[in-house]
Amino acid sequence: MSESINHNGRIEKIEGDTIFVRIIQQSACSGCHAKGMCSASDQKEKIIEVNDPDSGR
């Protein structure tokens, strides 16, 4: 079974063949219009490391 998770992100830096991408991870309810009044909403900023797919060329 193949599943994927998609996030919008911004490249922070590139070191060699590693790309560092900043994403915002959101809980399911963080997109709700009432999130400002609710303490259940959750949003975290993370930096992930990704191997450059073009580095092997």
mmCIF file of the N, C-alpha and C atoms, coordinates in Angstrom:
data_MODEL
# 
_entry.id   MODEL 
# 
loop_
_atom_site.group_PDB 
_atom_site.id 
_atom_site.type_symbol 
_atom_site.label_atom_id 
_atom_site.label_alt_id 
_atom_site.label_comp_id 
_atom_site.label_asym_id 
_atom_site.label_entity_id 
_atom_site.label_seq_id 
_atom_site.pdbx_PDB_ins_code 
_atom_site.Cartn_x 
_atom_site.Cartn_y 
_atom_site.Cartn_z 
_atom_site.occupancy 
_atom_site.B_iso_or_equiv 
_atom_site.pdbx_formal_charge 
_atom_site.auth_seq_id 
_atom_site.auth_comp_id 
_atom_site.auth_asym_id 
_atom_site.auth_atom_id 
_atom_site.pdbx_PDB_model_num 
ATOM 1   N N  . MET A 1 1  ? 0.839   -1.163 0.000   1.00 0.00 ? 1  MET A N  1 
ATOM 2   C CA . MET A 1 1  ? 0.000   0.000  0.000   1.00 0.00 ? 1  MET A CA 1 
ATOM 3   C C  . MET A 1 1  ? 0.896   1.241  0.000   1.00 0.00 ? 1  MET A C  1 
ATOM 4   N N  . SER A 1 2  ? 0.602   2.157  -0.893  1.00 0.00 ? 2  SER A N  1 
ATOM 5   C CA . SER A 1 2  ? 1.395   3.380  -1.004  1.00 0.00 ? 2  SER A CA 1 
ATOM 6   C C  . SER A 1 2  ? 0.548   4.579  -0.596  1.00 0.00 ? 2  SER A C  1 
ATOM 7   N N  . GLU A 1 3  ? 1.003   5.289  0.417   1.00 0.00 ? 3  GLU A N  1 
ATOM 8   C CA . GLU A 1 3  ? 0.314   6.486  0.875   1.00 0.00 ? 3  GLU A CA 1 
ATOM 9   C C  . GLU A 1 3  ? 1.290   7.636  0.854   1.00 0.00 ? 3  GLU A C  1 
ATOM 10  N N  . SER A 1 4  ? 0.786   8.840  0.630   1.00 0.00 ? 4  SER A N  1 
ATOM 11  C CA . SER A 1 4  ? 1.663   10.002 0.671   1.00 0.00 ? 4  SER A CA 1 
ATOM 12  C C  . SER A 1 4  ? 0.995   11.117 1.468   1.00 0.00 ? 4  SER A C  1 
ATOM 13  N N  . ILE A 1 5  ? 1.832   11.944 2.046   1.00 0.00 ? 5  ILE A N  1 
ATOM 14  C CA . ILE A 1 5  ? 1.371   13.112 2.784   1.00 0.00 ? 5  ILE A CA 1 
ATOM 15  C C  . ILE A 1 5  ? 1.987   14.316 2.101   1.00 0.00 ? 5  ILE A C  1 
ATOM 16  N N  . ASN A 1 6  ? 1.183   15.315 1.814   1.00 0.00 ? 6  ASN A N  1 
ATOM 17  C CA . ASN A 1 6  ? 1.662   16.505 1.131   1.00 0.00 ? 6  ASN A CA 1 
ATOM 18  C C  . ASN A 1 6  ? 1.587   17.717 2.039   1.00 0.00 ? 6  ASN A C  1 
ATOM 19  N N  . HIS A 1 7  ? 2.645   18.509 2.030   1.00 0.00 ? 7  HIS A N  1 
ATOM 20  C CA . HIS A 1 7  ? 2.696   19.767 2.769   1.00 0.00 ? 7  HIS A CA 1 
ATOM 21  C C  . HIS A 1 7  ? 3.321   20.818 1.861   1.00 0.00 ? 7  HIS A C  1 
ATOM 22  N N  . ASN A 1 8  ? 2.873   22.048 1.974   1.00 0.00 ? 8  ASN A N  1 
ATOM 23  C CA . ASN A 1 8  ? 3.584   23.144 1.341   1.00 0.00 ? 8  ASN A CA 1 
ATOM 24  C C  . ASN A 1 8  ? 4.780   23.453 2.208   1.00 0.00 ? 8  ASN A C  1 
ATOM 25  N N  . GLY A 1 9  ? 5.882   23.835 1.597   1.00 0.00 ? 9  GLY A N  1 
ATOM 26  C CA . GLY A 1 9  ? 7.076   24.128 2.364   1.00 0.00 ? 9  GLY A CA 1 
ATOM 27  C C  . GLY A 1 9  ? 7.937   25.170 1.684   1.00 0.00 ? 9  GLY A C  1 
ATOM 28  N N  . ARG A 1 10 ? 8.961   25.588 2.403   1.00 0.00 ? 10 ARG A N  1 
ATOM 29  C CA . ARG A 1 10 ? 9.906   26.572 1.878   1.00 0.00 ? 10 ARG A CA 1 
ATOM 30  C C  . ARG A 1 10 ? 11.304  26.021 2.091   1.00 0.00 ? 10 ARG A C  1 
ATOM 31  N N  . ILE A 1 11 ? 12.112  26.067 1.043   1.00 0.00 ? 11 ILE A N  1 
ATOM 32  C CA . ILE A 1 11 ? 13.498  25.614 1.167   1.00 0.00 ? 11 ILE A CA 1 
ATOM 33  C C  . ILE A 1 11 ? 14.253  26.604 2.034   1.00 0.00 ? 11 ILE A C  1 
ATOM 34  N N  . GLU A 1 12 ? 14.845  26.112 3.107   1.00 0.00 ? 12 GLU A N  1 
ATOM 35  C CA . GLU A 1 12 ? 15.621  26.941 4.019   1.00 0.00 ? 12 GLU A CA 1 
ATOM 36  C C  . GLU A 1 12 ? 17.078  27.011 3.598   1.00 0.00 ? 12 GLU A C  1 
ATOM 37  N N  . LYS A 1 13 ? 17.653  25.858 3.222   1.00 0.00 ? 13 LYS A N  1 
ATOM 38  C CA . LYS A 1 13 ? 19.041  25.833 2.773   1.00 0.00 ? 13 LYS A CA 1 
ATOM 39  C C  . LYS A 1 13 ? 19.314  24.524 2.057   1.00 0.00 ? 13 LYS A C  1 
ATOM 40  N N  . ILE A 1 14 ? 20.408  24.514 1.311   1.00 0.00 ? 14 ILE A N  1 
ATOM 41  C CA . ILE A 1 14 ? 20.873  23.322 0.616   1.00 0.00 ? 14 ILE A CA 1 
ATOM 42  C C  . ILE A 1 14 ? 22.328  23.121 1.006   1.00 0.00 ? 14 ILE A C  1 
ATOM 43  N N  . GLU A 1 15 ? 22.634  21.925 1.498   1.00 0.00 ? 15 GLU A N  1 
ATOM 44  C CA . GLU A 1 15 ? 24.012  21.562 1.852   1.00 0.00 ? 15 GLU A CA 1 
ATOM 45  C C  . GLU A 1 15 ? 24.358  20.269 1.126   1.00 0.00 ? 15 GLU A C  1 
ATOM 46  N N  . GLY A 1 16 ? 25.237  20.373 0.157   1.00 0.00 ? 16 GLY A N  1 
ATOM 47  C CA . GLY A 1 16 ? 25.603  19.185 -0.618  1.00 0.00 ? 16 GLY A CA 1 
ATOM 48  C C  . GLY A 1 16 ? 24.385  18.640 -1.339  1.00 0.00 ? 16 GLY A C  1 
ATOM 49  N N  . ASP A 1 17 ? 24.051  17.379 -1.071  1.00 0.00 ? 17 ASP A N  1 
ATOM 50  C CA . ASP A 1 17 ? 22.889  16.770 -1.718  1.00 0.00 ? 17 ASP A CA 1 
ATOM 51  C C  . ASP A 1 17 ? 21.686  16.696 -0.782  1.00 0.00 ? 17 ASP A C  1 
ATOM 52  N N  . THR A 1 18 ? 21.687  17.493 0.294   1.00 0.00 ? 18 THR A N  1 
ATOM 53  C CA . THR A 1 18 ? 20.577  17.523 1.245   1.00 0.00 ? 18 THR A CA 1 
ATOM 54  C C  . THR A 1 18 ? 19.862  18.871 1.177   1.00 0.00 ? 18 THR A C  1 
ATOM 55  N N  . ILE A 1 19 ? 18.548  18.827 1.063   1.00 0.00 ? 19 ILE A N  1 
ATOM 56  C CA . ILE A 1 19 ? 17.717  20.027 1.031   1.00 0.00 ? 19 ILE A CA 1 
ATOM 57  C C  . ILE A 1 19 ? 16.952  20.090 2.343   1.00 0.00 ? 19 ILE A C  1 
ATOM 58  N N  . PHE A 1 20 ? 16.998  21.234 3.016   1.00 0.00 ? 20 PHE A N  1 
ATOM 59  C CA . PHE A 1 20 ? 16.292  21.445 4.274   1.00 0.00 ? 20 PHE A CA 1 
ATOM 60  C C  . PHE A 1 20 ? 15.043  22.259 3.981   1.00 0.00 ? 20 PHE A C  1 
ATOM 61  N N  . VAL A 1 21 ? 13.871  21.679 4.285   1.00 0.00 ? 21 VAL A N  1 
ATOM 62  C CA . VAL A 1 21 ? 12.592  22.293 3.956   1.00 0.00 ? 21 VAL A CA 1 
ATOM 63  C C  . VAL A 1 21 ? 11.802  22.561 5.230   1.00 0.00 ? 21 VAL A C  1 
ATOM 64  N N  . ARG A 1 22 ? 11.313  23.799 5.378   1.00 0.00 ? 22 ARG A N  1 
ATOM 65  C CA . ARG A 1 22 ? 10.487  24.179 6.531   1.00 0.00 ? 22 ARG A CA 1 
ATOM 66  C C  . ARG A 1 22 ? 9.020   23.967 6.148   1.00 0.00 ? 22 ARG A C  1 
ATOM 67  N N  . ILE A 1 23 ? 8.313   23.178 6.974   1.00 0.00 ? 23 ILE A N  1 
ATOM 68  C CA . ILE A 1 23 ? 6.887   22.935 6.757   1.00 0.00 ? 23 ILE A CA 1 
ATOM 69  C C  . ILE A 1 23 ? 6.115   23.310 8.016   1.00 0.00 ? 23 ILE A C  1 
ATOM 70  N N  . ILE A 1 24 ? 4.830   23.526 7.851   1.00 0.00 ? 24 ILE A N  1 
ATOM 71  C CA . ILE A 1 24 ? 3.946   23.726 8.995   1.00 0.00 ? 24 ILE A CA 1 
ATOM 72  C C  . ILE A 1 24 ? 3.020   22.524 9.052   1.00 0.00 ? 24 ILE A C  1 
ATOM 73  N N  . GLN A 1 25 ? 3.160   21.763 10.124  1.00 0.00 ? 25 GLN A N  1 
ATOM 74  C CA . GLN A 1 25 ? 2.333   20.581 10.344  1.00 0.00 ? 25 GLN A CA 1 
ATOM 75  C C  . GLN A 1 25 ? 1.101   21.018 11.120  1.00 0.00 ? 25 GLN A C  1 
ATOM 76  N N  . GLN A 1 26 ? -0.067  20.704 10.582  1.00 0.00 ? 26 GLN A N  1 
ATOM 77  C CA . GLN A 1 26 ? -1.306  21.134 11.211  1.00 0.00 ? 26 GLN A CA 1 
ATOM 78  C C  . GLN A 1 26 ? -2.146  19.930 11.597  1.00 0.00 ? 26 GLN A C  1 
ATOM 79  N N  . SER A 1 27 ? -2.834  20.062 12.724  1.00 0.00 ? 27 SER A N  1 
ATOM 80  C CA . SER A 1 27 ? -3.780  19.018 13.097  1.00 0.00 ? 27 SER A CA 1 
ATOM 81  C C  . SER A 1 27 ? -5.013  19.151 12.212  1.00 0.00 ? 27 SER A C  1 
ATOM 82  N N  . ALA A 1 28 ? -5.877  18.195 12.257  1.00 0.00 ? 28 ALA A N  1 
ATOM 83  C CA . ALA A 1 28 ? -7.064  18.193 11.405  1.00 0.00 ? 28 ALA A CA 1 
ATOM 84  C C  . ALA A 1 28 ? -7.971  19.382 11.666  1.00 0.00 ? 28 ALA A C  1 
ATOM 85  N N  . CYS A 1 29 ? -7.982  19.885 12.886  1.00 0.00 ? 29 CYS A N  1 
ATOM 86  C CA . CYS A 1 29 ? -8.906  20.972 13.198  1.00 0.00 ? 29 CYS A CA 1 
ATOM 87  C C  . CYS A 1 29 ? -8.282  22.357 13.065  1.00 0.00 ? 29 CYS A C  1 
ATOM 88  N N  . SER A 1 30 ? -7.001  22.456 12.741  1.00 0.00 ? 30 SER A N  1 
ATOM 89  C CA . SER A 1 30 ? -6.353  23.764 12.714  1.00 0.00 ? 30 SER A CA 1 
ATOM 90  C C  . SER A 1 30 ? -6.847  24.638 11.568  1.00 0.00 ? 30 SER A C  1 
ATOM 91  N N  . GLY A 1 31 ? -7.485  24.045 10.569  1.00 0.00 ? 31 GLY A N  1 
ATOM 92  C CA . GLY A 1 31 ? -8.034  24.829 9.467   1.00 0.00 ? 31 GLY A CA 1 
ATOM 93  C C  . GLY A 1 31 ? -9.446  25.316 9.727   1.00 0.00 ? 31 GLY A C  1 
ATOM 94  N N  . CYS A 1 32 ? -9.981  24.998 10.878  1.00 0.00 ? 32 CYS A N  1 
ATOM 95  C CA . CYS A 1 32 ? -11.356 25.348 11.223  1.00 0.00 ? 32 CYS A CA 1 
ATOM 96  C C  . CYS A 1 32 ? -11.489 26.854 11.445  1.00 0.00 ? 32 CYS A C  1 
ATOM 97  N N  . HIS A 1 33 ? -12.610 27.420 11.065  1.00 0.00 ? 33 HIS A N  1 
ATOM 98  C CA . HIS A 1 33 ? -12.840 28.857 11.238  1.00 0.00 ? 33 HIS A CA 1 
ATOM 99  C C  . HIS A 1 33 ? -12.908 29.260 12.714  1.00 0.00 ? 33 HIS A C  1 
ATOM 100 N N  . ALA A 1 34 ? -13.145 28.331 13.615  1.00 0.00 ? 34 ALA A N  1 
ATOM 101 C CA . ALA A 1 34 ? -13.269 28.637 15.046  1.00 0.00 ? 34 ALA A CA 1 
ATOM 102 C C  . ALA A 1 34 ? -11.986 28.334 15.818  1.00 0.00 ? 34 ALA A C  1 
ATOM 103 N N  . LYS A 1 35 ? -10.877 28.100 15.120  1.00 0.00 ? 35 LYS A N  1 
ATOM 104 C CA . LYS A 1 35 ? -9.655  27.684 15.814  1.00 0.00 ? 35 LYS A CA 1 
ATOM 105 C C  . LYS A 1 35 ? -9.152  28.721 16.808  1.00 0.00 ? 35 LYS A C  1 
ATOM 106 N N  . GLY A 1 36 ? -9.435  30.003 16.600  1.00 0.00 ? 36 GLY A N  1 
ATOM 107 C CA . GLY A 1 36 ? -9.000  31.032 17.529  1.00 0.00 ? 36 GLY A CA 1 
ATOM 108 C C  . GLY A 1 36 ? -9.706  30.956 18.874  1.00 0.00 ? 36 GLY A C  1 
ATOM 109 N N  . MET A 1 37 ? -10.871 30.370 18.904  1.00 0.00 ? 37 MET A N  1 
ATOM 110 C CA . MET A 1 37 ? -11.651 30.255 20.135  1.00 0.00 ? 37 MET A CA 1 
ATOM 111 C C  . MET A 1 37 ? -11.515 28.875 20.773  1.00 0.00 ? 37 MET A C  1 
ATOM 112 N N  . CYS A 1 38 ? -10.784 27.993 20.112  1.00 0.00 ? 38 CYS A N  1 
ATOM 113 C CA . CYS A 1 38 ? -10.701 26.600 20.555  1.00 0.00 ? 38 CYS A CA 1 
ATOM 114 C C  . CYS A 1 38 ? -9.273  26.267 20.940  1.00 0.00 ? 38 CYS A C  1 
ATOM 115 N N  . SER A 1 39 ? -9.081  25.630 22.076  1.00 0.00 ? 39 SER A N  1 
ATOM 116 C CA . SER A 1 39 ? -7.724  25.265 22.505  1.00 0.00 ? 39 SER A CA 1 
ATOM 117 C C  . SER A 1 39 ? -7.276  23.931 21.918  1.00 0.00 ? 39 SER A C  1 
ATOM 118 N N  . ALA A 1 40 ? -8.101  23.277 21.125  1.00 0.00 ? 40 ALA A N  1 
ATOM 119 C CA . ALA A 1 40 ? -7.745  21.975 20.570  1.00 0.00 ? 40 ALA A CA 1 
ATOM 120 C C  . ALA A 1 40 ? -6.907  22.088 19.304  1.00 0.00 ? 40 ALA A C  1 
ATOM 121 N N  . SER A 1 41 ? -6.893  23.262 18.660  1.00 0.00 ? 41 SER A N  1 
ATOM 122 C CA . SER A 1 41 ? -6.142  23.383 17.412  1.00 0.00 ? 41 SER A CA 1 
ATOM 123 C C  . SER A 1 41 ? -4.647  23.289 17.696  1.00 0.00 ? 41 SER A C  1 
ATOM 124 N N  . ASP A 1 42 ? -3.915  22.702 16.760  1.00 0.00 ? 42 ASP A N  1 
ATOM 125 C CA . ASP A 1 42 ? -2.489  22.469 16.950  1.00 0.00 ? 42 ASP A CA 1 
ATOM 126 C C  . ASP A 1 42 ? -1.762  22.730 15.643  1.00 0.00 ? 42 ASP A C  1 
ATOM 127 N N  . GLN A 1 43 ? -0.669  23.461 15.715  1.00 0.00 ? 43 GLN A N  1 
ATOM 128 C CA . GLN A 1 43 ? 0.135   23.777 14.546  1.00 0.00 ? 43 GLN A CA 1 
ATOM 129 C C  . GLN A 1 43 ? 1.592   23.816 14.968  1.00 0.00 ? 43 GLN A C  1 
ATOM 130 N N  . LYS A 1 44 ? 2.459   23.086 14.239  1.00 0.00 ? 44 LYS A N  1 
ATOM 131 C CA . LYS A 1 44 ? 3.872   23.027 14.580  1.00 0.00 ? 44 LYS A CA 1 
ATOM 132 C C  . LYS A 1 44 ? 4.705   23.279 13.330  1.00 0.00 ? 44 LYS A C  1 
ATOM 133 N N  . GLU A 1 45 ? 5.793   24.011 13.509  1.00 0.00 ? 45 GLU A N  1 
ATOM 134 C CA . GLU A 1 45 ? 6.728   24.251 12.422  1.00 0.00 ? 45 GLU A CA 1 
ATOM 135 C C  . GLU A 1 45 ? 7.857   23.240 12.534  1.00 0.00 ? 45 GLU A C  1 
ATOM 136 N N  . LYS A 1 46 ? 8.220   22.623 11.411  1.00 0.00 ? 46 LYS A N  1 
ATOM 137 C CA . LYS A 1 46 ? 9.280   21.615 11.415  1.00 0.00 ? 46 LYS A CA 1 
ATOM 138 C C  . LYS A 1 46 ? 10.193  21.837 10.220  1.00 0.00 ? 46 LYS A C  1 
ATOM 139 N N  . ILE A 1 47 ? 11.431  21.411 10.363  1.00 0.00 ? 47 ILE A N  1 
ATOM 140 C CA . ILE A 1 47 ? 12.355  21.395 9.235   1.00 0.00 ? 47 ILE A CA 1 
ATOM 141 C C  . ILE A 1 47 ? 12.684  19.940 8.949   1.00 0.00 ? 47 ILE A C  1 
ATOM 142 N N  . ILE A 1 48 ? 12.452  19.543 7.702   1.00 0.00 ? 48 ILE A N  1 
ATOM 143 C CA . ILE A 1 48 ? 12.737  18.172 7.294   1.00 0.00 ? 48 ILE A CA 1 
ATOM 144 C C  . ILE A 1 48 ? 13.915  18.172 6.333   1.00 0.00 ? 48 ILE A C  1 
ATOM 145 N N  . GLU A 1 49 ? 14.637  17.068 6.291   1.00 0.00 ? 49 GLU A N  1 
ATOM 146 C CA . GLU A 1 49 ? 15.765  16.909 5.382   1.00 0.00 ? 49 GLU A CA 1 
ATOM 147 C C  . GLU A 1 49 ? 15.362  15.967 4.258   1.00 0.00 ? 49 GLU A C  1 
ATOM 148 N N  . VAL A 1 50 ? 15.655  16.396 3.036   1.00 0.00 ? 50 VAL A N  1 
ATOM 149 C CA . VAL A 1 50 ? 15.285  15.633 1.854   1.00 0.00 ? 50 VAL A CA 1 
ATOM 150 C C  . VAL A 1 50 ? 16.529  15.465 0.993   1.00 0.00 ? 50 VAL A C  1 
ATOM 151 N N  . ASN A 1 51 ? 16.778  14.244 0.502   1.00 0.00 ? 51 ASN A N  1 
ATOM 152 C CA . ASN A 1 51 ? 17.883  14.038 -0.431  1.00 0.00 ? 51 ASN A CA 1 
ATOM 153 C C  . ASN A 1 51 ? 17.502  14.622 -1.774  1.00 0.00 ? 51 ASN A C  1 
ATOM 154 N N  . ASP A 1 52 ? 18.432  15.351 -2.395  1.00 0.00 ? 52 ASP A N  1 
ATOM 155 C CA . ASP A 1 52 ? 18.216  15.970 -3.698  1.00 0.00 ? 52 ASP A CA 1 
ATOM 156 C C  . ASP A 1 52 ? 18.132  14.866 -4.750  1.00 0.00 ? 52 ASP A C  1 
ATOM 157 N N  . PRO A 1 53 ? 16.986  14.736 -5.431  1.00 0.00 ? 53 PRO A N  1 
ATOM 158 C CA . PRO A 1 53 ? 16.850  13.668 -6.435  1.00 0.00 ? 53 PRO A CA 1 
ATOM 159 C C  . PRO A 1 53 ? 17.764  13.882 -7.632  1.00 0.00 ? 53 PRO A C  1 
ATOM 160 N N  . ASP A 1 54 ? 18.229  15.106 -7.859  1.00 0.00 ? 54 ASP A N  1 
ATOM 161 C CA . ASP A 1 54 ? 19.106  15.384 -8.996  1.00 0.00 ? 54 ASP A CA 1 
ATOM 162 C C  . ASP A 1 54 ? 20.581  15.187 -8.664  1.00 0.00 ? 54 ASP A C  1 
ATOM 163 N N  . SER A 1 55 ? 20.918  14.859 -7.408  1.00 0.00 ? 55 SER A N  1 
ATOM 164 C CA . SER A 1 55 ? 22.324  14.752 -7.016  1.00 0.00 ? 55 SER A CA 1 
ATOM 165 C C  . SER A 1 55 ? 22.999  13.530 -7.627  1.00 0.00 ? 55 SER A C  1 
ATOM 166 N N  . GLY A 1 56 ? 22.250  12.536 -8.057  1.00 0.00 ? 56 GLY A N  1 
ATOM 167 C CA . GLY A 1 56 ? 22.828  11.326 -8.622  1.00 0.00 ? 56 GLY A CA 1 
ATOM 168 C C  . GLY A 1 56 ? 23.087  11.416 -10.109 1.00 0.00 ? 56 GLY A C  1 
ATOM 169 N N  . ARG A 1 57 ? 22.829  12.542 -10.713 1.00 0.00 ? 57 ARG A N  1 
ATOM 170 C CA . ARG A 1 57 ? 22.996  12.675 -12.171 1.00 0.00 ? 57 ARG A CA 1 
ATOM 171 C C  . ARG A 1 57 ? 24.427  12.910 -12.548 1.00 0.00 ? 57 ARG A C  1 
# 
